[in-house]
């Protein structure tokens, strides 16, 4: 756990050199398990009349040791807690397990303990589980269940909670059986990914036919004490009609449209077996199963009847923290060892648990520990004395993360690309994700400088194509790396949108360059709107002319914009929000810019807000001291 304490001390060291962002220091840190999460010694424990036996607790302690060897949390801190399942209304089978969580962390002193270690941030966590005798995605049909009878409606394999979830699985190429590491076992993907370890790969879940299900529901109505006889008679009459309606399919598996039925669903007001078309694509229907009485009894023993390992589906765009958790659970947890431990113990007798693909995992973690990608490939190269920064991404492999640049691990990622018919390599900007050279840029920028770059877009047929934003900020940076916006500061924001040349002559051309200057002085305020800006019809960046050269120049407080080496705007041309000329047209004396980022702002919405289809790119970035 030493790395957590080192993480905080980095705040006072990195400021002198690379200056990664506050978020980057967290996202790229291997933090591990919270040292205050201890594996408690088993002790007699009972909950709601159920015994969590010493043997069961010992087994879960062993599982916890496996998990600590398998998964090393990145960008978060891990915790664990033994648990037993019980309630007073649904009569679930005897089940128990370990509740694992990875929590967000923060470098604010409030979230560091007395030793300087990161504490879990309240209510900000993601769960994953190792359980015995539990049914992830299974909902008890509580009103029919008894201590010797347990029915449940189960989300089928492939269930998607929303269309966004379904499309995410498609676009991310999710494996329908989770991962080759678990192909030999029973798997299920519904609201969570689950791997089932069970002898013979046969779960002890018995399908219930429509006829048997109606019989069980009718018996539950006869036992019911909550509703009056009128309600009971109405329900029994409705069940009689259902038997007649489905007389030719009573032997078929009962499948419900609602996963939490109650007695009131059988009063004749609806058909529990009728599946509407709009539920089929997302697989929102629920087959009914039961546990036989013998299985319910066996679940009470110290021998698990089946094991479930469950975790949410996460991709790179969910961030380093969650993606590393998902990778560990799919690629590094040793399912074979776990199966043998519970169901064929002679095979692992005297054998110590070891994660699978451990070398690959360690190499993955070393990337975070060494942070080699924080360093720009151009760092240390001989450059002209007036060159403050430059990068053309030529030293990066195609498809890689641009070295020396930062974007949040949560969200759409920026990658190095090659564009057909254009030379060199380009950074393909991830939608809505700030892309900054904060780990390789010397700060602040010179007081007088020229900032040049090339922008490019894919071909497009809509009115606009690729669009991007460049922002420069003079706000100071706190010791923890976060921008301090309490004091005075200036922002220069440039937005570029490519337009369709078919609209050149119909008053609908949408290609536009807008440059804005905002500050806290309030001098340039009109009708409560602060700031000055200039708009330029951008005919140099289109679906036909897909590359443009941009330069923003700051000299003696004056700000200028050039496009393809042609000056198109200067500070004196800027207007206030409602058209009045600027009052203070130049930057305050001594303004020094400390932060900058690019952002993809293309107006092309796809899955979960991502930009699909038309991309925007940057390259040949150069900052020159004037």
Order of alpha helices (4+ residues) and beta strands (2+ residues): alpha-alpha-beta-beta-alpha-beta-beta-beta-beta-beta-alpha-beta-beta-beta-alpha-alpha-beta-beta-alpha-beta-alpha-alpha-alpha-beta-beta-beta-beta-beta-beta-beta-beta-beta-beta-beta-beta-beta-beta-beta-beta
